[in-house]
Amino acid sequence: MKTTDKRLEQRIMDSATSFIFQKGVRGWSMDQLAATAGLAKNTLYKMVSSKEDLVEKVIVEYVQGIQSKMVAIIDNEPDYLTALDRMAEHFSEVVGGPHINILQEVFMDYPSIEETVYRHRDELTVRIIRFLEEGINKGILRSDLEPGLIFQMLQALVLYFARSTSEGPELRGKLKLAFKCLINGVRAQQSL
């Protein structure tokens, strides 16, 4: 965004976020956004260079919010197994939540946004792999498994269920159960 007027910028972001997550990427125009935000279209374009730029900013903020919650769990939960359970719960809510289809639509329409999101995801991947390594070092997780492999198994579950025909509470329930099974499978025998 080009502006330094924070209130106006926030109004635009709030309106764009609402449009994106309620109507998808194609379900609204910059004219509609300008009207909803109470701006003339030319004023909007003085503040936002393009619809793609705005969609990217909204999606990156959304993904960073998900990541912040995950990092907070890793950093603040004193009990390792509780942290694992809370992380699985959070992943289930995200993948089974209403916004997963919007993300897929954004990535189809704007591949460059997917690349940006993946760069942010890579930062989180490193944190999660370190967290899994910590569990192995503490004897909580199986020592015969590599942290990267455990993470790949988690990713495989997410990808599988994100592409399934299930949705909403049914999808979240299946994903929670799958995560629980995986977590129990990677736990060291003495921590069972």
Buried (B, 14 or more C-beta within 10 A) or exposed (E): BEEEEEEBBEBBBEBBBBBBBEEBBEEBEBEBBBBBBEBEBEBBBEBBEEBBBBBBBBBBEBBBEBBEBBBEBBEEBEEBBEBBBBBBBBBBBBBBBEBBEBBEBBBEBBEEBBEBBEEBBEEBBEBBBEBBBBBBEEEBBBEEBEBEEBBEBBBEBBEEBBEBEEBEEEBBEBBBEBBBEBBEEBBBEEBE
